[in-house]
Amino acid sequence: MKDKISRPIKKTRNYTKLFPKISIYREMDPKYIPCLGGQSIAGYSPEEREDLYWFLEDLREENGGTLPKISSIGSYSGEAKVCLVSFINEGDYCREYFKTNE
């Protein structure tokens, strides 16, 4: 079920002061986007709620403990049934991370 909510974009890049991690990306089914804005997950099925909970926890962890702000939402792909959502990274390896860890 999780791959229907979100397909994380794998990254193998090493982030540095010169190349910080500016954004976090997720390909996701747009019907789950309201949860990213703080809407309750109560309207979804029990299976979807559990998957949404873990998706949001993973996103918080990648962003340093808080839900990141949405930067942009890309167009919907009818073939893949997802759209690309980009978030502003405020967690590890963001610009501020390198400023405070010099």
C-alpha positions in Angstrom: 0.0 0.0 0.0 2.8 2.4 0.8 3.9 2.7 -2.8 0.4 4.0 -3.6 0.9 6.8 -1.1 4.4 7.7 -1.9 7.4 6.5 -3.9 10.5 8.0 -2.3 13.1 9.2 -4.8 16.3 7.4 -3.9 19.4 9.4 -3.5 23.0 8.4 -3.3 24.5 11.8 -3.3 26.8 13.1 -0.6 25.7 16.5 0.6 28.4 19.1 1.4 28.6 22.7 2.3 29.1 23.5 -1.4 26.1 21.3 -2.4 23.6 21.3 0.5 20.3 19.3 0.4 17.9 22.0 -0.5 14.8 19.9 -1.2 13.1 16.6 -0.3 11.2 14.9 -3.1 8.3 12.5 -3.1 6.2 11.0 -5.9 2.8 10.5 -4.5 -0.9 10.0 -5.2 -2.4 13.5 -5.0 -5.4 12.3 -2.9 -2.9 12.1 0.1 -1.6 15.7 -0.3 -4.1 17.3 2.1 -2.4 15.3 4.9 0.8 17.3 4.2 -1.0 20.5 5.1 -2.2 19.2 8.5 -5.5 17.7 7.5 -6.6 14.8 9.7 -6.0 11.3 8.3 -9.3 10.1 9.9 -11.1 10.2 6.5 -8.9 7.4 5.1 -9.3 3.7 5.5 -7.5 2.0 8.4 -4.8 0.6 6.1 -4.3 4.0 4.5 -4.1 5.7 7.9 -1.4 3.3 9.0 0.6 3.8 5.8 0.0 7.6 6.0 1.3 7.7 9.6 4.5 5.9 8.6 4.9 8.1 5.5 4.6 11.3 7.6 7.0 9.9 10.2 9.5 9.1 7.5 9.1 12.6 6.1 9.5 14.2 9.5 12.6 12.2 10.2 14.2 13.2 6.9 13.4 16.8 7.7 14.9 16.8 11.2 11.8 16.2 13.2 9.2 18.4 11.7 6.9 18.2 8.7 8.6 20.1 5.9 6.9 22.9 4.0 5.7 22.1 0.5 7.8 24.0 -2.1 5.9 22.9 -5.2 3.5 20.2 -6.6 4.2 19.0 -10.1 1.7 17.9 -12.7 -0.1 14.6 -12.4 1.1 11.7 -14.4 -1.9 9.6 -15.5 0.3 6.7 -16.4 2.1 6.5 -13.0 -0.9 7.9 -11.1 1.4 10.2 -9.0 2.7 13.8 -9.0 6.0 15.0 -7.8 5.9 17.0 -4.5 9.0 18.9 -3.4 9.6 20.1 0.1 12.0 22.6 1.6 14.6 20.7 3.6 15.2 22.1 7.1 16.9 19.0 8.5 20.3 17.4 8.1 22.5 18.8 5.3 20.4 21.9 4.6 22.2 25.2 4.3 21.6 26.0 8.0 23.0 22.6 9.0 26.4 23.6 7.5 26.3 27.1 9.0 25.9 25.7 12.5 28.3 22.8 12.1 31.3 24.7 10.8 
